[in-house]
């Protein structure tokens, strides 16, 4: 059977289940079970599915997810995150759309603290979205900036996915981490330009409201108290990695511990706060890991049937220029990111893509930066991007998937623009790497 028939047969029921409102993890699970029974030999296929599901969430590289969730929840429950957002609020003043801009600014800061996009969505979505809607912000300006800024967690160190990419592709992890910094900041800049532009064209999306004037001294004082201490947390995550003291998984542990220490120093780490932090982070971690498990086993089903490799071969067989082939690789990663988790995408495509990129004479670090943007673009792209469903889990009641899709699309377009800029201006990635290591 041709690969496109297999993909249609598998995706068709998945679309139907999602349309009737079945949670994404259970929709994937149902398709995985039926698909394994039909395409993988009945009961033996289902047994293999169970083994794959267990293996998919028992990987050491997934440990930072739970630890970064603890970081995010501890920052929120202890009020550290609220203090940070209040300080940013003082600097943004009466600027229209400032809460949406705060989501992007918070996304940049939290990216250096959590390194996990799902954790950023969970934290910002639960803390900022209710306040934004309370102030009259419409869905495109309350949900979109959080979805967009969550992708910065992949593009600003520490980035667990960047580490995984370096391991699988056998590239320098330190070079990748340096190379993705400017692309990450570029994405944040594009988001802010979009927010300011759309708020100017459609002011009803982000109504203005009165805020008290804040003196410069008060702003500086709040910055010293609420933001500068976070340098300790950032060092405990990013610094220990760059100094070679700890692996990313170990850095996630030191980061979680440092947030708890900071909360204790602020006299906010009560037994209640600690208990709620652990319980909430466990809930979110289970939800994220369940989605990851379902996505990985789904990708394995596609790989077993040969559908994934058939799709890759079809793209690679096109008679076009080397640059166009590389760009098609990136587009393929985006398409795969809509229905698959980042780990299986990397495991399937990187062993094929990286040798081709090197053979073509392109810088693999440059390709790695685009690749990471593409993965996050796919994760936030309708209809099946995993980030969309995490957003649904923390969004206020009454939020529909249609609302989330509409809010995500403009930020997906910003991601496309970032990919194009990196593609045509490789120095965005390569110059900082050369400056640091040559």
Beta strands, then each sheet from edge to edge (+ up, - down):
end
